[in-house]
Amino acid sequence: MDQSFIAASIPLYIKAAGLTLNLAFWGVLLSLFVGAVCAVIGYFRIPVLCRIMQVYIELSRNTPLLIQLFFLYYGFAKIGIKFEAYTCAIGGLAFLGGSYMAEALRAGIESVGKIQIESGLSIGLTRWQLMRYIVLPQALAVAVPAIAANVIFLLKETSVVSAIALADLMFVAKDLIGMYYRTSEALLLLVGAYLILLLPLSLFFRYLERRLRNVGLGN
């Protein structure tokens, strides 16, 4: 291990980690929005929109992120619609993550007992009020573990965006290996960078899940 090479490369990884976190933040935020919209559509059972949502979820979950990025970056360019690599990366993460978030929220909504919904309707709550005050708070508590897993999943999936020339952590590692043939050092830094990003996030979600479980049990 060349320690001087590792020390000289750390600033590159720090810069790349900033881009990775930025992509993950917007990707997760937009995927939560898409997932929430899909969950609401499913809750209100809007026929045409439900069919569109099902097609989207199946398409999103059954195609790799790499193919989705190529389609956004290269496919649209063929018909004269050009997006920046950064935009394509966020769009791809949101497209992929939205379907997983939708399924997580759907499972949470379905966990709410029908008797609670019927009781809310019987006291005059509208469907929107029922969603806001009864269904959504309980659904989110149930969905937190799945949402947490999806957040970590999307952060790891940012490693694919190097395929469209974005200088994320994976891009920097491959670049250093290609230029200097320092495979061990570059991969060690890559693993270390992802651990630094993912481990605190994983511990936080584990703590949050435990707290929500304790609240649910009345502790």
Kinemage of the C-alpha trace (Angstrom):
@kinemage 1
@onewidth
@group {chain A} dominant
@subgroup {mainchain}
@vectorlist {calphas} color= white
{ca met a 1} P 0.000 0.000 0.000
{ca asp a 2} L 1.358 3.386 -1.044
{ca gln a 3} L 0.366 5.667 1.817
{ca ser a 4} L 1.480 8.824 0.013
{ca phe a 5} L -0.765 7.923 -2.933
{ca ile a 6} L -3.677 7.327 -0.564
{ca ala a 7} L -3.125 10.670 1.166
{ca ala a 8} L -2.905 12.498 -2.169
{ca ser a 9} L -6.107 10.836 -3.418
{ca ile a 10} L -8.285 11.536 -0.387
{ca pro a 11} L -9.301 15.074 -1.554
{ca leu a 12} L -10.552 13.581 -4.839
{ca tyr a 13} L -12.729 11.130 -2.936
{ca ile a 14} L -14.038 13.865 -0.649
{ca lys a 15} L -15.118 15.907 -3.670
{ca ala a 16} L -16.661 12.843 -5.299
{ca ala a 17} L -18.483 11.981 -2.057
{ca gly a 18} L -20.074 15.442 -2.151
{ca leu a 19} L -21.482 14.732 -5.604
{ca thr a 20} L -22.626 11.264 -4.528
{ca leu a 21} L -24.485 12.676 -1.519
{ca asn a 22} L -26.024 15.423 -3.640
{ca leu a 23} L -27.326 12.926 -6.185
{ca ala a 24} L -28.591 10.617 -3.452
{ca phe a 25} L -30.356 13.465 -1.621
{ca trp a 26} L -32.315 14.648 -4.644
{ca gly a 27} L -32.890 11.126 -5.881
{ca val a 28} L -34.334 10.031 -2.523
{ca leu a 29} L -36.404 13.206 -2.140
{ca leu a 30} L -37.969 12.868 -5.586
{ca ser a 31} L -38.468 9.125 -5.202
{ca leu a 32} L -40.355 9.752 -1.944
{ca phe a 33} L -42.534 12.267 -3.754
{ca val a 34} L -43.220 9.841 -6.616
{ca gly a 35} L -43.868 7.027 -4.143
{ca ala a 36} L -46.287 9.184 -2.138
{ca val a 37} L -48.210 10.159 -5.287
{ca cys a 38} L -48.469 6.497 -6.305
{ca ala a 39} L -49.583 5.513 -2.804
{ca val a 40} L -52.313 8.175 -2.816
{ca ile a 41} L -53.495 7.035 -6.250
{ca gly a 42} L -53.664 3.475 -4.967
{ca tyr a 43} L -55.482 4.544 -1.807
{ca phe a 44} L -58.196 6.425 -3.699
{ca arg a 45} L -58.318 3.706 -6.387
{ca ile a 46} L -58.480 6.010 -9.393
{ca pro a 47} L -58.961 3.472 -12.243
{ca val a 48} L -56.972 4.992 -15.132
{ca leu a 49} L -54.218 6.354 -12.905
{ca cys a 50} L -53.956 3.024 -11.073
{ca arg a 51} L -53.313 1.262 -14.372
{ca ile a 52} L -50.630 3.800 -15.342
{ca met a 53} L -49.062 3.457 -11.890
{ca gln a 54} L -48.915 -0.334 -12.170
{ca val a 55} L -47.222 -0.113 -15.569
{ca tyr a 56} L -44.694 2.390 -14.180
{ca ile a 57} L -43.895 0.236 -11.126
{ca glu a 58} L -43.375 -2.902 -13.211
{ca leu a 59} L -41.246 -1.048 -15.767
{ca ser a 60} L -39.155 0.654 -13.107
{ca arg a 61} L -38.530 -2.399 -10.936
{ca asn a 62} L -37.784 -4.766 -13.808
{ca thr a 63} L -35.192 -2.684 -15.679
{ca pro a 64} L -31.674 -1.930 -14.376
{ca leu a 65} L -30.746 1.631 -13.433
{ca leu a 66} L -27.909 1.519 -15.967
{ca ile a 67} L -30.373 0.909 -18.821
{ca gln a 68} L -32.610 3.701 -17.546
{ca leu a 69} L -29.663 6.117 -17.453
{ca phe a 70} L -28.580 5.167 -20.967
{ca phe a 71} L -32.128 5.693 -22.189
{ca leu a 72} L -32.316 9.155 -20.597
{ca tyr a 73} L -28.818 10.261 -21.583
{ca tyr a 74} L -28.320 8.665 -24.997
{ca gly a 75} L -31.803 7.602 -26.093
{ca phe a 76} L -33.463 10.994 -25.811
{ca ala a 77} L -30.436 12.632 -27.445
{ca lys a 78} L -31.177 10.581 -30.578
{ca ile a 79} L -34.502 12.397 -30.984
{ca gly a 80} L -33.057 15.813 -30.201
{ca ile a 81} L -33.891 15.991 -26.500
{ca lys a 82} L -30.695 16.438 -24.523
{ca phe a 83} L -30.378 16.302 -20.750
{ca glu a 84} L -27.277 16.990 -18.693
{ca ala a 85} L -25.708 13.949 -17.063
{ca tyr a 86} L -26.558 15.356 -13.613
{ca thr a 87} L -30.231 15.695 -14.529
{ca cys a 88} L -30.311 12.192 -16.004
{ca ala a 89} L -28.732 10.747 -12.861
{ca ile a 90} L -31.308 12.328 -10.552
{ca gly a 91} L -34.134 11.422 -12.924
{ca gly a 92} L -32.951 7.819 -13.106
{ca leu a 93} L -32.647 7.492 -9.330
{ca ala a 94} L -36.095 9.022 -8.832
{ca phe a 95} L -37.616 6.776 -11.508
{ca leu a 96} L -36.126 3.658 -9.946
{ca gly a 97} L -36.604 4.650 -6.311
{ca gly a 98} L -40.158 5.925 -6.772
{ca ser a 99} L -41.493 2.441 -7.467
{ca tyr a 100} L -39.815 0.970 -4.387
{ca met a 101} L -41.029 3.832 -2.200
{ca ala a 102} L -44.544 3.374 -3.602
{ca glu a 103} L -44.545 -0.288 -2.617
{ca ala a 104} L -43.195 0.517 0.859
{ca leu a 105} L -45.893 3.128 1.443
{ca arg a 106} L -48.587 0.885 -0.016
{ca ala a 107} L -47.659 -1.846 2.456
{ca gly a 108} L -47.815 0.704 5.260
{ca ile a 109} L -51.249 1.941 4.196
{ca glu a 110} L -52.609 -1.586 3.900
{ca ser a 111} L -51.438 -2.323 7.449
{ca val a 112} L -53.959 0.174 8.853
{ca gly a 113} L -56.999 -1.733 10.099
{ca lys a 114} L -60.246 -1.329 8.176
{ca ile a 115} L -62.107 -0.728 11.420
{ca gln a 116} L -60.117 2.470 11.961
{ca ile a 117} L -60.984 3.681 8.477
{ca glu a 118} L -64.646 2.845 8.963
{ca ser a 119} L -64.653 4.576 12.346
{ca gly a 120} L -63.124 7.695 10.812
{ca leu a 121} L -65.730 7.755 8.055
{ca ser a 122} L -68.515 7.225 10.593
{ca ile a 123} L -67.575 10.392 12.504
{ca gly a 124} L -67.652 12.460 9.316
{ca leu a 125} L -64.017 12.600 8.249
{ca thr a 126} L -63.428 13.045 4.535
{ca arg a 127} L -61.134 10.643 2.675
{ca trp a 128} L -58.388 13.293 2.687
{ca gln a 129} L -58.764 13.915 6.432
{ca leu a 130} L -58.741 10.180 7.020
{ca met a 131} L -55.516 9.876 5.044
{ca arg a 132} L -53.869 12.798 6.846
{ca tyr a 133} L -54.828 12.123 10.451
{ca ile a 134} L -55.323 8.357 10.684
{ca val a 135} L -53.834 6.419 7.782
{ca leu a 136} L -50.623 8.292 6.965
{ca pro a 137} L -49.115 8.534 10.491
{ca gln a 138} L -49.556 4.791 11.078
{ca ala a 139} L -48.502 3.882 7.546
{ca leu a 140} L -45.256 5.831 7.848
{ca ala a 141} L -44.378 4.109 11.122
{ca val a 142} L -44.812 0.705 9.472
{ca ala a 143} L -43.050 1.753 6.254
{ca val a 144} L -39.930 3.229 7.901
{ca pro a 145} L -37.817 0.027 7.710
{ca ala a 146} L -38.603 -0.421 4.002
{ca ile a 147} L -38.038 3.278 3.292
{ca ala a 148} L -34.707 3.132 5.142
{ca ala a 149} L -33.628 0.131 3.076
{ca asn a 150} L -34.588 1.978 -0.100
{ca val a 151} L -32.626 5.086 0.909
{ca ile a 152} L -29.493 3.002 1.462
{ca phe a 153} L -30.176 1.108 -1.763
{ca leu a 154} L -30.404 4.359 -3.766
{ca leu a 155} L -27.237 5.744 -2.204
{ca lys a 156} L -25.381 2.603 -3.288
{ca glu a 157} L -26.975 2.768 -6.744
{ca thr a 158} L -25.327 6.158 -7.338
{ca ser a 159} L -22.206 4.146 -8.208
{ca val a 160} L -23.825 3.465 -11.604
{ca val a 161} L -23.872 7.139 -12.668
{ca ser a 162} L -20.171 6.977 -13.518
{ca ala a 163} L -21.355 5.298 -16.741
{ca ile a 164} L -22.592 8.699 -17.979
{ca ala a 165} L -19.362 10.474 -17.025
{ca leu a 166} L -20.316 11.910 -13.644
{ca ala a 167} L -17.331 12.120 -11.299
{ca asp a 168} L -18.813 10.218 -8.370
{ca leu a 169} L -16.869 7.875 -6.083
{ca met a 170} L -16.865 4.994 -8.554
{ca phe a 171} L -15.717 7.262 -11.377
{ca val a 172} L -12.775 8.534 -9.309
{ca ala a 173} L -11.752 4.993 -8.342
{ca lys a 174} L -11.850 3.775 -11.943
{ca asp a 175} L -9.995 6.886 -13.090
{ca leu a 176} L -7.173 6.394 -10.585
{ca ile a 177} L -6.886 2.709 -11.466
{ca gly a 178} L -6.758 3.523 -15.168
{ca met a 179} L -4.129 6.264 -14.802
{ca tyr a 180} L -1.862 4.942 -12.064
{ca tyr a 181} L -2.680 1.201 -11.822
{ca arg a 182} L -3.117 1.589 -8.070
{ca thr a 183} L -5.965 -0.880 -7.814
{ca ser a 184} L -5.614 -1.821 -4.142
{ca glu a 185} L -5.317 1.759 -2.931
{ca ala a 186} L -8.170 3.047 -5.105
{ca leu a 187} L -10.532 0.256 -4.060
{ca leu a 188} L -9.587 0.613 -0.390
{ca leu a 189} L -10.480 4.297 -0.515
{ca leu a 190} L -13.697 3.490 -2.395
{ca val a 191} L -14.822 0.952 0.212
{ca gly a 192} L -13.849 3.315 3.021
{ca ala a 193} L -15.791 6.196 1.463
{ca tyr a 194} L -18.982 4.157 1.094
{ca leu a 195} L -18.673 2.850 4.642
{ca ile a 196} L -18.307 6.396 5.968
{ca leu a 197} L -21.419 7.453 4.047
{ca leu a 198} L -23.600 4.406 4.659
{ca leu a 199} L -22.777 3.217 8.169
{ca pro a 200} L -24.037 6.322 10.051
{ca leu a 201} L -27.159 6.307 7.884
{ca ser a 202} L -27.793 2.648 8.639
{ca leu a 203} L -27.310 3.190 12.380
{ca phe a 204} L -29.631 6.206 12.346
{ca phe a 205} L -32.432 4.302 10.633
{ca arg a 206} L -31.964 1.371 13.019
{ca tyr a 207} L -32.333 3.762 15.942
{ca leu a 208} L -35.389 5.405 14.346
{ca glu a 209} L -37.012 2.038 13.687
{ca arg a 210} L -36.423 0.965 17.296
{ca arg a 211} L -37.905 4.227 18.619
{ca leu a 212} L -40.999 3.901 16.456
{ca arg a 213} L -41.457 0.293 17.524
{ca asn a 214} L -41.232 1.307 21.184
{ca val a 215} L -43.776 4.084 20.651
{ca gly a 216} L -46.079 1.610 18.935
{ca leu a 217} L -45.795 -0.748 21.911
{ca gly a 218} L -46.545 2.105 24.290
{ca asn a 219} L -43.094 2.214 25.911
